[in-house]
Amino acid sequence: MSGKTIGKSLNYGYAGNYARQPDMIIGSFQVDEDSRPIKFGEPVFLNADGTISAFEDGGTAETFVGVASSEVKSVFDYNSMEGVYGPEQLASVMQRGAISVLCNVGNPKIGGKVYIRVTDNPSVIGSVPGGFEAQADGDNTIEIKNCVWRTDKDGNNIAELLIRTINYV
């Protein structure tokens, strides 16, 4: 009897899902009333009043507080697997640990640098302001020094991000 395989490798899951335990810290933060909805797996920054906002709304390497996690809340549309935290809702934020995220640009390497796009650059295909990337683009991206890539990315551009330490402002 011959063996059969479904695929050559498994996917890394869905953006916003934690990837490993037990070394993880997830905090609860209220989403700022002026923030756009924050998708699971997106980076967030801490505002001066203790609320969080979507990263492209003014986040910096110093104010990066973590990644929106689907730890407690679930998606509204089961088929999309894309959940969000709306303005003034409580959000679960991975502050330390491994989490699956969408890597829009570049090919992550284990232990490689993690960047977040802060300025749109139409010449970089796939780039999204506020999105994670595996390659620098000058002043258009910032390096998040307390993070590294834990895996390469799968066919859905999902990679495992490791947040090494909590980044308190």
C-alpha positions in Angstrom: 0.0 0.0 0.0 1.5 3.3 -1.0 1.6 6.3 1.3 0.0 9.6 0.5 0.5 13.1 1.8 -1.8 16.1 1.8 1.0 18.6 1.6 4.7 19.2 2.1 4.3 21.4 5.2 1.7 22.6 7.6 0.5 26.2 7.8 1.4 28.4 10.8 -2.2 29.1 11.7 -4.2 32.3 11.7 -3.0 35.8 12.4 -3.5 36.6 16.1 -3.3 33.0 17.4 -0.6 32.3 20.0 1.9 29.8 18.8 3.7 28.5 21.8 3.2 28.2 25.6 3.9 28.6 28.5 6.1 31.7 28.2 3.6 34.2 27.1 2.0 37.3 28.7 -1.3 38.7 27.4 -2.6 41.9 28.7 -6.0 43.6 28.3 -6.2 47.1 27.0 -9.1 49.3 25.9 -9.0 50.3 22.2 -9.0 54.1 21.8 -12.3 55.6 20.8 -10.6 57.2 17.7 -8.8 54.1 16.5 -9.9 52.1 13.5 -10.8 48.5 14.3 -7.7 46.4 15.0 -7.5 43.0 13.3 -6.1 40.0 15.1 -2.4 39.7 14.5 -1.8 43.4 14.0 0.7 45.5 16.0 -0.7 48.0 18.4 0.8 51.0 20.3 0.1 52.3 23.8 -1.3 55.8 24.0 -0.5 58.2 26.9 -3.9 57.5 28.5 -3.3 53.7 28.6 -5.5 52.9 25.6 -4.2 51.2 22.5 -4.5 52.2 18.8 -3.7 50.6 15.4 0.0 51.0 14.7 -0.3 53.1 11.6 -2.2 55.8 13.6 1.1 57.0 15.0 3.0 54.1 16.6 6.7 54.2 17.2 9.3 51.5 18.3 9.1 53.0 21.8 5.3 52.8 22.1 4.9 49.3 20.5 3.1 47.3 23.2 2.3 44.1 21.4 0.1 42.2 18.9 -3.7 42.0 19.0 -4.4 38.4 20.0 -7.5 36.3 19.6 -6.9 34.8 23.1 -10.4 35.5 24.4 -12.5 37.1 21.6 -13.6 35.1 18.6 -14.4 36.1 15.0 -17.9 37.2 14.0 -17.7 35.5 10.6 -16.5 31.9 11.0 -15.6 31.6 7.3 -13.3 34.7 7.2 -11.2 33.8 10.3 -10.5 37.5 10.6 -11.5 39.0 13.9 -11.3 42.6 15.1 -11.4 44.7 18.2 -13.5 47.8 17.7 -13.1 51.2 19.3 -13.7 51.2 23.1 -13.6 47.4 23.3 -11.3 45.5 25.5 -8.5 43.9 23.5 -6.2 41.0 24.3 -2.7 42.0 23.5 0.3 39.5 23.3 3.1 41.4 25.1 5.6 38.5 25.4 5.6 35.1 23.6 5.1 33.7 20.2 2.2 34.7 17.9 1.2 34.1 14.3 1.2 37.3 12.2 0.9 38.3 8.6 4.3 39.1 7.1 3.6 41.4 4.1 7.0 42.0 2.7 10.3 39.9 2.7 11.1 36.4 3.7 11.5 36.0 7.5 14.5 34.2 8.7 14.7 32.5 12.1 16.1 35.1 14.5 15.8 37.8 11.8 14.8 41.4 12.4 11.2 42.5 12.5 10.0 45.7 10.9 6.7 47.6 10.9 5.8 49.8 8.0 5.0 53.4 9.1 4.8 55.1 5.7 3.2 53.9 2.5 5.5 53.1 -0.4 3.6 52.1 -3.5 6.8 50.7 -5.1 7.0 47.9 -2.5 4.4 45.3 -3.5 2.3 44.0 -0.7 3.3 46.7 1.8 0.6 47.9 4.1 1.1 50.8 6.7 1.0 49.2 10.1 2.0 45.8 8.8 4.8 43.5 9.8 7.7 43.1 7.3 11.0 41.1 7.2 13.0 43.6 5.3 13.8 47.3 6.0 12.6 50.1 3.7 14.6 53.1 4.9 12.5 55.6 6.8 9.3 53.8 5.7 9.8 51.1 8.2 11.0 50.9 11.8 12.7 48.0 13.6 11.0 46.5 16.6 14.1 45.5 18.6 12.3 43.3 21.2 11.0 41.0 18.4 12.5 38.4 16.1 11.1 36.0 13.5 10.6 32.4 14.9 9.8 30.8 11.5 9.8 31.5 7.8 6.3 32.2 6.3 3.8 29.7 4.9 1.8 29.9 1.7 -0.6 32.3 3.3 2.2 34.7 4.4 1.7 33.8 8.0 4.9 33.6 10.1 5.6 33.1 13.8 6.8 36.3 15.6 8.6 36.0 18.9 8.2 39.0 21.3 11.1 38.5 23.6 10.4 41.1 26.3 7.6 43.4 27.4 8.1 46.9 25.9 6.7 49.2 28.5 6.7 52.9 27.6 
